[in-house]
Amino acid sequence: MKTNKHEVIFVIVNSGYAEEVMDLARELGVRGGTILNARGVAKEEAAAFFGITIHAEKEILMMVVEKDLRDTVLSAVYKEMGMAKPAQGIAFSLPVSDVTGLVKTEDKN
């Protein structure tokens, strides 16, 4: 199904923090996500330049969200899980042109 109403948010954090990011995102209205295990690589000079320690083990959380949630989620992740925090998270979003399998939950009231 063609759409211009969704974006995918990617959040890359140190291993062990993706669930915390997902909990934060759920509080903001995100219904779910997918966690992938990954391994980060960076030159030592880059780490020294940014004043960070590079942890090789990473987790990537992918969440398909409605566009109206994107900025709220990205801002909260930056505030709670950003590079200055132990999670050392980075987050970015990309547009989604097609989506299938998402079901909008109906109000039961």
Residue pairs with C-beta under 8 A, 6 or more apart in sequence:
1 98
1 99
1 100
2 97
2 98
3 96
3 97
3 98
3 99
4 67
4 95
4 97
5 66
5 67
6 64
6 65
6 66
6 67
6 96
6 99
6 102
7 64
7 65
7 66
7 67
7 70
7 93
7 94
7 95
7 96
8 62
8 63
8 64
8 65
8 93
8 94
8 96
9 25
9 61
9 62
9 63
9 65
9 70
9 73
9 74
9 77
9 91
9 92
9 93
10 60
10 61
10 62
10 91
10 92
10 93
10 94
11 18
11 21
11 60
11 61
11 63
11 77
11 81
11 89
11 90
11 91
12 38
12 40
12 58
12 59
12 60
12 89
12 90
12 91
13 21
13 58
13 59
13 61
13 81
13 87
13 88
13 89
14 55
14 57
14 58
14 59
14 86
14 87
14 88
14 89
15 37
15 55
15 57
15 58
15 59
16 59
17 59
17 81
17 86
17 87
17 89
18 35
18 59
18 60
18 61
19 35
20 81
20 87
21 61
21 77
21 81
21 87
21 89
22 30
22 32
22 33
22 35
22 61
22 63
24 76
24 77
24 80
24 81
25 33
25 61
25 63
25 73
25 76
25 77
28 69
28 72
28 73
28 76
29 69
30 63
30 65
30 69
30 73
31 105
32 63
33 61
33 62
33 63
34 61
34 62
34 63
35 59
35 60
35 61
36 59
36 60
36 61
36 62
37 57
37 58
37 59
37 60
38 57
38 58
38 59
38 60
39 56
39 57
39 58
40 54
40 55
40 56
40 57
40 58
41 56
42 54
44 54
47 53
47 54
50 83
52 83
52 88
55 88
63 73
64 96
64 99
64 102
65 73
70 93
73 91
74 91
74 92
74 93
77 89
77 91
78 89
78 91
81 87
81 89
81 91
82 88
82 89
82 90
83 89
83 90
